């Protein structure tokens, strides 16, 4: 290399170094310009925190794990304020003309809480280990890494719901864990000390008591404003309320109506309503058994007419929950509008008599999703009033979900679904006969559901999904009760609890947005 070329080469290196220094300096200046996280904010949760929720790969059809995922982890694409499919760890993505290939461009320079670099290998690893993603694993043929910041998903055939399942909170498959660390510590070690890419890092977990997290100042989106978050497990609503009044917690989730009224009377506290994504419904688990009274459509119809949905909403949620005629929320894409059944106990009794039960019948057990036992007790009362005699069997939450999934429950279930997405994703676990929580099904509906999954024309797909919902209604497959909207209490220290910022996600999120009042 001659002298002039050496000088030119040194000049190029100097310019590159200067540009890099300016870029790094700009990043440091940007971080330094943001206020340092301060203070501690505490939540009283209504169920016991499970270490399973610390691992996105373990998420199986429940919304509650996202309490933790929105804090400690991050996803390629996820619901955010103003955009229910917002780019996050992925800067962008493209779809091939034949709709069989999705390619994601990842943000560069990001690191997990333990310092491991974030790469496309972590994306592929996280997808393959995700347990709650049966449909995704069936439809995705291959995941290929094109480089550190590019990853490509190849589908067997066009599937219009790929992003609804991968880019939302239908599953945890798009929420990323560090491959190297998970392989070092194993699944159980990861649950003991999870590592993620989210705005908060794990500090400690006391089983049955609390989870403590601390702000991760290297979070790419913004520096969180609150330094420490504490999630406390407080199953009793009266205890959550007492802790809120004493200032031991700042947000008390899911208050019963009496506690909500107490918050309304206290000028130091605020009442906040959130929800709308979950729908409570009756699932007639024995309707597939010809020997069961529930096999008769008229009996299932009688149960629907026996319930006063508005009175239940008034008693349980101060009237905030919306009586439902469909177990797909009315705001979901492809939802079929169906009016709720009116409260008509006389018609319910006549239907039972027509079905051969003029004196009613012993219907066995009613299984109520914990901890909503007062709702279950009220439904036992309504059904008993027309002659459908039931006994509620309270269960611990984990035992309930295990028994439901293994098809061990009998009788009647007051179930709920909070699966995100659209009408197709909402139906995925209970309508097809192969669904995780389906105790039976209809061959014609199974065929229609399979057909809609591969229909790329939106209008034809909408017609198929609405046809399915109409058939479910005509056959009285379910007994929709209400779209669940509930009260939470907010304490005097809180400026922004971040409830419903991501509508309809009902909890505090994104957690980097929560704020305490300045002293």
Steps between C-alpha positions, in 0.01 A plus 500: 500500500658835395509807723198679353286187528613445860406859586158456334442173687594663834259785419215252438576327832506833682166606353346163589632524855367853534157394370494209743601728786226747410243219484604357836519847652153575366364185660661580832379859484147378424505259796658763725233752405227271632427519873638224717244245623380576852271351762317173544151412372306203637209296363266263684420215261200274547676169434826342608788573265627189326868465400369346178395853401864616511571299184326605174546148369266367768205731420194290417174679420482737797523877527640528852861398409526821299508691829858374520583482130428871445742576785797266455477398135445641155360370172577548134153649457246566776193707591593853607309827547345603171622192312388148589776353282790736562862435391711443809812283485430481127541834325291379208379194314400405147267239354567320172255529212379143556453573875718203596810685622528761776838671542586710807771764527615512864625796700876492524721556802251379762609292798317282747504589868804273552696662215444232234449656155157466340515320164283313254615172659312600816187557290516155341580334833212676679251399232591131502486466880162676541245251635175691457523538124359183344355678198819696438712187509260320267492783246868607504716272285838650587669793674825609335761742631626725220745687720527647850213740435282320246273199545253340262190290573390260224138380513369178348225702331350849528357563846338841553520468880876451529557847643186480715655199674867605488483879530248540782438343841324188373819310582848554640679375187600849387639601842873448499730328750882474484593169337846476656377569854201264482723220373743566786249503788218286358123566520482472879804720550346759270182509709711560812686791343342613172688725258327706234509809281219692671493830691543325838747238617435222749614564860329238715197276533357383832256218411145584596602848618654734243707563188750789505639661183731793437517746210732401215649829389626345177148433373490606136161674499546730799637505852222401744396774741442278805811328637342198667179306438356255751221256412337358814277191503184588697214258419240660730328813366440634852873472573592673174266783594642529852856514363399772254346713776810458721731598215669159491417469130437761233273300269254232612378292208153351470294625791160355584200734488501580877868599488443701183226696675742563786757643257234731356429636847868568580624833354862386525444204266401460135279235342619378160305268272675278247431192294276405211731234358378212719153351459343280766285221360332175595661194344266200504773239536266199470302616196679237291370215723160371374415387855546847649213753528745756356493305172155653436523843338185609686670442836799710398262767374313492832825566687558808285153643566536432874780754552459874554823624345453867579429424865819292513695791351350740753579272793848393393644804319276798583331458163819544296500156334297477179243217465609281209327289238825374348814374666703694242524864622300739285810713429700210351560476127249261335273496809133430429270737692255290704256640755524355853228260611231686697430399857186284474471236777148404390626416152789307656259285704283435194803389298598259779147358508503459120828312533347259753612668823187670641646473851852588395799271548816452702775639279802406712786744547564854384868583452580870531824655381681618816481748666157605367304283741229755576408495130476121512282510810263745332472279191428196719217706649356607164508148355360353820211743474376326185576146619859439384657394830877538528768507766800726449835329539769759583848412377845653523587682178780270379293189577203646313698564181667160521166320538340706222785431257511126576122473448434383856220743586135401475176692521508873434793740481490877544803551280666802353712564195735794466683382189614802305473565128183451295200266484715216366757516778228538763331181377822300459506337844134409548318477165702252288469149643882494527508819711694493825185553709240345265308204642344425161411658169298496178652356179346772281632778724843332511502504119397866484762598757771325301379665180506854642854454629637490145260747339701807396204697365384708796131521407470125438684429823272734693196319359640161608581617853160662542333184370680303772385743768141482374506119514642508853217732603228292333628182663541671840860382519571753777321724744670843468463707818689828467804677366688544823593853611610532859600762757850547639612744766781755452677664793589868554871469406427392142513746211458242220398136568512421125169314517341456156774694321505197269127464443363230546796357700358551851805524726774755563708514181735597356668506840765750392212750492387470864575813705488609862410854594792730563552581865 
